[in-house]
Amino acid sequence: MFQKVEIRDYVAALFILIGAFLRIYGFSDWSLSNDELSAISRTNFNSFSELIDKGIWVDGHPALIQIFEYYWIQLFGNSAFVVRLPFVLMSIGSCIYFYRLLSNWLNKNAALIGLSLFVPNYLFVLYAQIARPYTAGLFFVVAFTFYLLRFLQTNNIKKNTVGLIFFGLAASLTHYFSALSVFLIYLSASVYWNKQNLKAYFLLALTIVLLYLPHLSITLNHLKIGGVTWLSRPEPGYLNRFISYFFQGSIVFQIILFAVLSIIGIRKGIKVELKPILIALFVFFSCFFVAYYYSIYKTPVLQFSVLIFVAPFLIVIIAAVISKKANIKLIIGLSSLLILTGSYSLIKENQFYSKKPFANFKNVAENSVRITKELGKENVLSIANSSNPYYLEYYTSKIDPSFQYNLVDIGDAVSIADVRDVIKNSQKGYVLIAYANSVIPAEIHEFAKQKYPVVHFHERHFNSDIIVYSKGKNERKTYFESSYLIDSKWDINRSLLQDSIFYSDSVAFHQTVETPYALTFRDTLGNLVNEDNRYLTISAQLFSNTSVDMSLVFNVNRGDSSVFWRGTNAKPFFTKNTWYEFMYVFEKPSHLLPSDQVVIYFWNPNKQNLFIDEFKLYNFADSDYNYYEF
């Protein structure tokens, strides 16, 4: 019997080594994510109190990981290798604790099957390489569960107290959903109460709560902050999407998993452990429904990442049907098949080491510095955007401390009119436009292409992009174009056409104080855009003595109902005492139909005085601003 147990432990050790390789390989090579760079930027404080007040109080996450990174970076620096290394190690640790948990809670056959699913799991491997609370919280939750259940099953309080309290408190101070997970696990583990452990059960819980109290004021402030503004509310099929994602999003892998369980069943290796299954179901689905309904009825918080803390319990549900009497050789063979199939799905099907669903700050910054150096700083107008200018600067400063973009923080520090006018007046031969995680408006690309029509360089990543335009002859191909003076699809009050103030063609439209609606275009959507070319560029030259509160309205009707409405204000484009160009780029949403009716017009609700000229619509063949295809 001893020899059989040792064989399974040796196999488990091999699986954990595979897991370590999957997590270590290339972990510092790819770009730090937006959240990681945000955390690094919040370590640049002069004192611990400043860190709490300016870095943690306003962040929305518990304090532990930010405090850890603050001191870790002070000691060892802020390179990607240094910042991510502790999280990689904690992820490897979670593999070890998960095997120990299932071995003690269920049996070693179940533990080996469970570990083979845990080790190559895309969710766990991905967040192993990201220096954020998710992997740390996973490690703490799994370790806490191990010590809690071992205590309840053995009544040995001395052997488990320190681990139970330490990991329970650490999980609670890492992420609010790992704190919720600890609570749900502790609550559901009451099915293992007996006379010997009942008193200690409550004393240990009280100890964790008391140790957490110094953090309570921060927690209460974070609850006022709520969820994240950019996150959308979950759709009804969210749970199905997550479960499919959790099992690698691979039909082949899921079929093999089903086949493995069927073979074990045929070989009489199935025995249902009801208590572990009930606990696992309660913990996972309780956490999911709390996150789901909070996101629906208050503010959105539900992401795949916040379910990482309870996702191992989906594996527990599967492992809890594996009998300890199942044939050991069969279990070793089938678990080896699962880990190989899972690793193949991770590496080949999900392309884990070549694709990452995060903005690539590193490559954008590296290419910006390299290309600017090759072409000469004096020849390149460089424009960049990110959630925080520091995030790209983190990389550019490491490559060339003297490098700076000409314009940054588009939409906040720099207006779209500023960018338009700088491009228009530039004498440089190239314009470089780069972004990571905070999109450069498509209109800026359209302004650039008017003067710089040739693409000199282009590299796109998920939610990040760098493109260099140059001067030259390259007439842009169009699939559709229309002008208000020559197309019969425009409704124009021709009495308001005048020749005293105009931009070109010796005539312009005068939108007077008595004209709330002007220059209306009507057509079916299918005549303007399609699935392959779904961007419509709308531009006009405007003239007004003051900044007018006027909007371009893009309305799409289906029958008697409006199915899309967008109003784009002209104020951000205003330039005093001259004609100024307005532009809007419409991207066709997937729910709109070719037969839908489009109505486009300028809306002047405050009845201000202005002139409009060169009001035009284009579907350019080279307009492509979908940065999220992955």
Buried (B, 14 or more C-beta within 10 A) or exposed (E): EEEEEEBBBEBBEEBBEBBBEBBBEEBBEBBBBBBBBBBBBBBBBEEEEEBBEEBBBEBBBBBBBBBBBBEBBEEEEBEBEBBBBBBBBBBBBBBBBBBBBBBBBBBBBBBBBBBBBBBBBBBBBBBBBBBBBBBBBBBBBBBBBBBBBBBBBEBEBEEBBEBBBBBBBBBBBBBBBBBBBBBBBBBBBEEBEEEEBEEBBEEBBEBBEEBBEEBEEBBEBBEEEEBEEEEEEBEEEBBEEBBBBBBBBBEEBBEBBEEBBEBBBEBEBBBEBEEBBBBBBBBBBBBBEBBBEBBEEEBBBBBBBBBBBBBBBBBBBBBBBBBBEBBBEBBBEBBBBBBBBBBBBBBEBBEBBEEBEBBBBBBBBBBBBBBBEEBEEEEBBBBBBBBBBBBBBBBBBBBBEEBBBBBBBBBEEBBBBBBBBBBEEBEBBBBBBBBBBBBBBBBBBBBBBBEBBEBBBEBBBBBBBBBBBBBEEBEBEBBBEBEBBEBEBBBBBEEBBEEEEBBEEEBBBBBBEEBBBBBBBEBEBBBBBBEEBBBBBBBBBBBBEEBBBBBBBBBBBBEEEEBBEEEBBBEBBBBEEEBBBBBBBBEBEEEBEEEBBBBBBBBBEEBBBBBBBBBBBBBBEBBBBEBEEE
